[in-house]
């Protein structure tokens, strides 16, 4: 991953099929949520069929209804055969940028509604070390570089081969404790229990094209590009998408008890662009082999790029899902689970030794060849549009549209 300054970048966001769809879109079962204008207007659960957006909401009033079906991909295709064409995909995406989206225009929403929004932390060795650095720096970006050099010299940087919870991991834990280098982040990174936390609230996630938010008091923050698992109420992984687990390094570094303030702010959870349902063309093995790229472009010409591989994750997606839902955690409407990131960009953006942090106006693109591209612009949580359409509003809206008698199995 490298950061450098280029010429001035145009940061308008214009979503198109070319910059949003997966490379094998013709074979993919892609579902999405779009805002549908009308009387009354409201969210629509849709299937992408070539250049068409097909509304399935009369059969599946929420995405949760669809994902809890025994065979979501097959059910979506059957429902779309009886559904109504909402509009062309190019038209729907063109209305989805920050300036274009409006209540009287079709635009893309996050592929999530009733589901719990959960996230895993410290599932890659590189990000595990950066969490330890944040903790020891107590949120001060200027102190990070010296701490990073000391830690790498003491414990090394190649922790990716350590299997969490294994005997070698426990021996490493004992050695680090003896040397006074143990951390709560190493506990969840190489210990038996994964870190799983509530990222945000149902209905609060933003889709591709929307402005994401940073807390205005944060001075050290970064994007966290991740794959996101769609898990039904039975604990089955039925699909995947991309997400940005927007992170405030200074808040969490000051205290792990500030995790909620670090992670859950207006606009701090972006998911999309579409949800790819598992079928004969794409499943868990495809996700395990996924590569996820990051591009951050600043209006001063800054450009940061990176690439990570799901093959380097320390805990398998099935393990993460199993720790998130089961006998001790039930989610009747399912959940979307961020799998963690290996990105913790350390390249200096301005002052030497202070690393990377966002600036308002940054454009963030998170992409994976078989999942598409999630594109957002960075704003401040108190200046971007406030979250106002929650679960109550959704239920009232669906009732007013006569859509609450859909299929639920």
DAZILIN-V815536 format. One record per residue. N is the residue number from 1. RES is the residue in one small letter. SS is DSSP state (A for helix, B for strand, O for the rest). PHI is phi in radians with two decimals (none if undefined). PSI is psi in whole degrees, -180 to 180 (* if undefined). Layout:
n = [N N]
res = [RES RES]
ss = [SS SS]
phi = [PHI PHI]
psi = [PSI PSI]
This chain:
n = [1 2 3 4 5 6 7 8 9 10 11 12 13 14 15 16 17 18 19 20 21 22 23 24 25 26 27 28 29 30 31 32 33 34 35 36 37 38 39 40 41 42 43 44 45 46 47 48 49 50 51 52 53 54 55 56 57 58 59 60 61 62 63 64 65 66 67 68 69 70 71 72 73 74 75 76 77 78 79 80 81 82 83 84 85 86 87 88 89 90 91 92 93 94 95 96 97 98 99 100 101 102 103 104 105 106 107 108 109 110 111 112 113 114 115 116 117 118 119 120 121 122 123 124 125 126 127 128 129 130 131 132 133 134 135 136 137 138 139 140 141 142 143 144 145 146 147 148 149 150 151 152 153 154 155 156 157 158 159 160 161 162 163 164 165 166 167 168 169 170 171 172 173 174 175 176 177 178 179 180 181 182 183 184 185 186 187 188 189 190 191 192 193 194 195 196 197 198 199 200 201 202 203 204 205 206 207 208 209 210 211 212 213 214 215 216 217 218 219 220 221 222 223 224 225 226 227 228 229 230 231 232 233 234 235 236 237 238 239 240 241 242 243 244 245 246 247 248 249 250 251 252 253 254 255 256 257 258 259 260 261 262 263 264 265 266 267 268 269 270 271 272 273 274 275 276 277 278 279 280 281 282 283 284 285 286 287 288 289 290 291 292 293 294 295 296 297 298 299 300 301 302 303 304 305 306 307 308 309 310 311 312 313 314 315 316 317 318 319 320 321 322 323 324 325 326 327 328 329 330 331 332 333 334 335 336 337 338 339 340 341 342 343 344 345 346 347 348 349 350 351 352 353 354 355 356 357 358 359 360 361 362 363 364 365 366 367 368 369 370 371 372 373 374 375 376 377 378 379 380 381 382 383 384 385 386 387 388 389 390 391 392 393 394 395 396 397 398 399 400 401 402 403 404 405 406 407 408 409]
res = [x x x x x x x x x x x x x x x x x x x x x x x x x x x x x x x x x x x x x x x x x x x x x x x x x x x x x x x x x x x x x x x x x x x x x x x x x x x x x x x x x x x x x x x x x x x x x x x x x x x x x x x x x x x x x x x x x x x x x x x x x x x x x x x x x x x x x x x x x x x x x x x x x x x x x x x x x x x x x x x x x x x x x x x x x x x x x x x x x x x x x x x x x x x x x x x x x x x x x x x x x x x x x x x x x x x x x x x x x x x x x x x x x x x x x x x x x x x x x x x x x x x x x x x x x x x x x x x x x x x x x x x x x x x x x x x x x x x x x x x x x x x x x x x x x x x x x x x x x x x x x x x x x x x x x x x x x x x x x x x x x x x x x x x x x x x x x x x x x x x x x x x x x x x x x x x x x x x x x x x x x x x x x x x x x x x x x x x x x x x x x x x x x x x x x x x x x x x x x x x x x x x x x x x x x]
ss = [O B B B B O O O O O O O O O O O A A A A O O O O A A A O O B B B B B B B O O O O O B B B B B B B B O O B B B B O O O O O O O A A A A A O O O O A A A A A A A A A A A O B B B B B A A A A A A O O O O O O O O O O O O B B B O O O O O O B B B B B B O O O A A A A A A A A A A A A A O O O A A A A A A A A A A A A A A A O O O O O O O O O O O A A A A A A A A A A A A O O O O O A A A A A A A O O O O B B B B B B O O O O O B O O O O B B B B O O O O O O B B O O B B B B B B B O O O O O B B B B B B B B B O B B A A A A A A O A A A A A A A A O O O O O B B B B B B B B B O B O O B O A A A A A O O B B B B B B B O O O O B B B B B B B B A A A O O O O A A A A A A A A O B O O B O O O O O B B B B O O O O O O O O O O O O O O O O O O O O O O O O B B B B B B O O O B B B B B B B B B O O O O O O O O O O A A A A A A A A A A O O O O O O O O O]
phi = [none -2.42 -2.06 -2.75 -1.71 -2.02 -1.20 -1.05 -1.86 -1.41 -1.88 -1.11 -1.98 -2.15 -1.41 -2.40 -1.00 -1.13 -1.71 -2.11 -1.39 -1.14 -1.16 -1.91 -1.00 -1.13 -1.79 -1.61 -1.66 -1.90 -1.99 -2.68 -2.05 -2.15 -1.35 -1.88 -1.15 2.63 -2.31 -1.49 -1.33 3.08 -1.28 -2.18 -1.53 -2.28 -1.98 -1.53 -2.15 1.07 -1.62 -1.84 -1.84 -1.84 -1.42 -1.92 -1.12 -1.18 -1.57 -2.24 -1.14 -2.31 -1.11 -1.04 -0.99 -1.16 -1.19 -1.49 -1.17 -1.03 -2.37 -1.03 -1.12 -1.13 -1.14 -1.13 -1.15 -1.14 -1.14 -1.18 -1.10 -1.80 -1.46 -1.99 -1.21 -1.31 -3.08 -1.37 -1.10 -1.04 -1.12 -1.11 -1.26 -1.08 -1.53 -1.85 -1.27 -0.98 -1.44 -1.51 -1.19 -2.75 -1.11 -1.73 -2.42 -1.07 -2.62 -1.34 -1.95 -1.17 -1.37 -2.80 -2.43 -1.41 -1.17 -1.15 -1.90 -2.05 -2.57 -1.80 -2.08 1.01 -1.83 -2.24 -1.05 -1.11 -1.24 -1.08 -1.10 -1.19 -1.13 -1.10 -1.11 -0.99 -1.08 -1.27 -1.38 0.92 1.45 -1.70 -1.10 -1.17 -1.55 -1.14 -1.11 -1.14 -1.15 -1.05 -1.11 -1.13 -1.14 -1.10 -1.15 -1.43 -2.07 1.41 -1.99 -1.68 -1.80 -1.14 -1.46 -1.40 -1.45 -0.97 1.44 -1.37 -1.05 -1.04 -1.13 -1.21 -1.17 -1.10 -1.01 -1.08 -1.16 -1.19 -1.06 -1.08 -1.61 1.26 -1.96 -1.27 -2.54 -1.07 -1.32 -1.17 -1.02 -1.46 -1.36 -2.15 -1.42 -1.28 -1.82 -1.28 -1.42 -2.30 -2.31 -1.40 -1.33 -2.81 -1.73 -0.91 1.41 -1.62 -1.19 -1.79 -1.68 -1.08 1.68 -1.39 -1.49 -1.61 -2.14 -1.94 -1.05 -1.11 -1.51 -1.43 -2.07 -2.50 -2.68 -2.85 -1.32 -2.26 -1.30 -2.55 -1.47 -2.22 -1.57 -1.69 -2.11 -1.50 -1.15 -1.54 1.47 -1.57 -1.41 -1.99 -3.13 -2.64 -2.63 -1.98 -2.60 -2.08 -1.52 -0.85 -2.22 -1.83 -1.20 -1.23 -1.11 -1.18 -1.15 -1.18 -2.90 -1.11 -1.27 -1.64 -0.98 -1.05 -1.25 -1.25 -1.82 -2.06 -2.31 -0.99 1.41 -1.59 -2.31 -2.05 -2.41 2.56 -1.35 -2.27 -1.80 -1.62 -1.36 -1.21 -2.70 -1.17 -1.58 -2.73 -2.60 -1.11 -1.14 -1.10 -1.17 -1.05 -1.65 -1.16 -1.96 -2.10 -1.86 -2.23 -2.34 -2.01 -2.12 -1.80 -1.30 -1.61 1.72 -1.15 -2.53 -2.19 -2.24 -2.82 -2.50 -2.31 -2.12 -1.10 -1.12 -1.63 -1.18 -1.47 -2.23 -1.12 -0.92 -1.13 -1.16 -1.08 -1.09 -1.14 -1.42 -1.52 -2.44 2.95 -1.10 -1.78 -2.44 -1.93 -2.33 -1.01 -1.83 1.38 -2.64 -1.90 -2.14 -1.17 -1.62 1.80 -2.28 -1.74 -1.51 -2.50 -1.03 -1.98 -1.15 -1.21 -1.70 -2.28 -1.49 -0.99 1.52 -1.77 1.23 -1.69 -2.58 -1.22 -2.20 -0.95 1.75 -0.99 -1.85 -2.02 -2.09 -1.99 -2.44 -2.57 -0.91 -1.85 -2.13 1.66 -2.38 -1.77 -2.17 -2.46 -1.92 -1.54 -2.31 -1.83 -1.05 -1.63 -2.11 -1.33 -0.99 -1.23 -1.33 -2.33 -1.87 -1.83 -1.10 -1.07 -1.11 -1.10 -1.11 -1.11 -1.17 -1.12 -1.13 -1.12 -1.62 1.18 -1.98 -1.50 -1.76 -1.26 -1.31 -2.52 -2.26]
psi = [132 144 137 162 129 -166 169 137 137 122 17 151 117 107 138 163 -36 -38 5 -33 154 160 -26 42 -30 -23 -4 144 98 122 155 168 130 148 126 115 160 -162 97 158 160 175 145 135 122 156 137 123 95 -120 5 147 114 123 122 12 -29 -27 -41 92 -23 159 -33 -39 -46 -47 -24 -3 147 -30 82 -45 -47 -40 -38 -42 -40 -42 -38 -31 -26 -2 -176 136 119 -49 -177 151 -41 -41 -44 -41 -36 -27 10 -3 166 -40 -25 -30 136 159 -24 19 137 131 158 136 172 143 62 141 -80 -12 147 144 104 163 148 144 158 49 1 144 -41 -46 -27 -46 -38 -33 -40 -41 -45 -44 -46 -28 -11 40 6 109 -28 -24 -10 -42 -43 -40 -39 -46 -41 -45 -44 -38 -34 -47 -3 173 -8 79 4 -24 -7 121 119 134 -5 168 -45 -36 -40 -34 -40 -42 -46 -41 -40 -39 -43 -32 5 26 9 152 154 -27 -35 -32 -47 -17 -39 -2 178 -24 126 151 119 121 165 115 -47 -176 151 137 -1 -13 147 151 -179 140 -22 163 126 163 141 141 133 -18 -5 136 -1 107 171 160 155 93 129 158 151 128 136 117 130 -180 -18 2 12 135 117 -1 178 156 -168 156 158 106 72 130 136 102 -33 -42 -51 -33 -32 -38 133 -20 -8 15 -43 -43 -30 -36 -28 90 167 122 14 4 112 136 139 -162 -33 166 122 114 141 136 -162 -20 -22 131 -156 -37 -36 -39 -41 -28 3 144 138 125 154 135 122 126 127 155 -6 5 -1 145 125 129 151 163 134 159 133 -18 -19 1 144 -19 130 147 -36 -37 -44 -45 -42 -31 -19 -33 138 -147 -27 -9 111 142 95 -26 12 -175 156 129 113 135 -2 164 152 -1 123 80 131 -5 139 134 -37 -82 137 137 -7 -4 -159 143 155 158 144 138 -14 142 128 125 120 124 152 136 -36 8 -11 -156 131 119 124 158 144 131 -167 143 -28 3 -22 168 134 154 123 -12 94 -161 -42 -44 -39 -45 -42 -39 -46 -38 -43 -27 0 38 10 3 26 177 135 114 *]
